[in-house]
Amino acid sequence: MAEGSWVELREGRGAVVPEASEERGLRVGLSALHRAATVQEFALRATVEGPVAWVEESRVAGVDDRRLQLFVKAAQGLLRTMKITTLDAAFLEGPAVEGADPLWSLLFDASPMVSRAGEWVTLGAER
């Protein structure tokens, strides 16, 4: 988590309200079944309403924003040194066999890879 980010504030680890209303980042999904990982882009958008903020997270399959390319390569390099296989998100989005669940839900998370979710976050006194 970046210091002073909406992610940090949402997770209860920060107190400073970020100035920007939007931020982009990378999530690294680790499989509980295999030494495998995938890198996924997310965007957070926040709307401040008094002492609270609505923070909405949108996830995409893989990474679309070319500005994150250097961070993707760094994450893949770190995972490789840990002997963890990095799987492509497009591969994970499809089923292993016709009519089956996507590989993403089998290896990583039951919730869909591409998703949008939001929650209210209480802001600290530093606003």
N, C-alpha and C positions, 0 to 999 in steps of 0.2 A: 504494500500500500504506500502510495506517495504521501509524504507529509503535507498537511494542509489541503487534502483532496476530499471530495464528496464521499468517496469510498471509505476513507478513514473516519469521517464524521458518521456515516451510516452504520459502520461497524462498532461505534461507541468508543473509538480509540483516539478521537480528536475533539478539540473544543472550538477551533477557529473555523468560522464560516467562510468557505472559499468565495473569492470575488467572481470567478467565472461561473456561468450557469450551466455549462456543459463541459464534459471531459471525456476523453477516450483512453482506453487502456487494453491490456491483454490479460486474459485469464489462462492459466495452465490447468487443464483438467488431468487428473491422475486416476488411472484405473485401479480399482481395488482387486481386480481379478488377474491382472497381468502387468508386467513392467512396461506399461505403455502410457503415453501422454498425448495430448493434443493442445494446440494453441488456438485461442478464440478471441476475437475482438469484441469489445463491448463499448457502449456509449452510455453515459449517465447524463440525464438532464434534470435540473433542479429548479423548482419554482418556490420561492420563499414567500410565505404568508404569515407575517407576524412572527410569533415565537416558534413556528414549525416550518418545515419545507417538505414538499412532495418530491421525492427522488425516484425517478423512473429509469430502470436499466433495460437497455435493448441489446440483445446478443445476436450476432450473425454467425453463419457457418464459415469458419475460417477467419481470414483477415482480409478486409477489403481496402483499408486505408494504407496507401503506399508509404506514408510517413512512419508507420510502425515497423517497416521492414527490418531495420537495424535491430530493433528489440526482439523481433521474431528470431532472427539469426542467433542472437545472443542466448535466448532461451533454449533454442534447439541445441546449441553448443553445450550449454550446461547440462541439459538432459542427456546428451550423448556421453559426456564424461561420467555421468552417473549410471551409464548402461541402461537407459530407459529409451525405448523406441518411440519416436514421434510419429503419430499417425495423422494423415491428411484429413481435414474436416469433411471434404467432399466424399471421401471414401466412407467415413463414419456416418454420414447422413443417409446413406442407402442401406437396404436390408442385406443380410448375409445370403438369404435365399428368398425366392419369390414369395411374397405374402407375409414375411416375417417382420418383426420389429427392426428398426434401424440399429446398426451396430453401436451407435452412440448410446442408446438406452441399455444395451446389453453390457457394454464395457465401462460406461462412465456414469450416466445419470438417467433416472427414469423420466425426468422432465425433458421437454423438447429442446434440441440444441438451439434452434432459432426461437427466441422467446422475448417477451416484454413483460416486465413486472415492476410494480411501484410500491412504495411504502412511505408513510409519514415519519419524519425524523424531527425530534425535538432539538431546537437549537440552544446553545449555551448562552450564558450572560454576555459573552464577548461580541455579540452581534451588533 
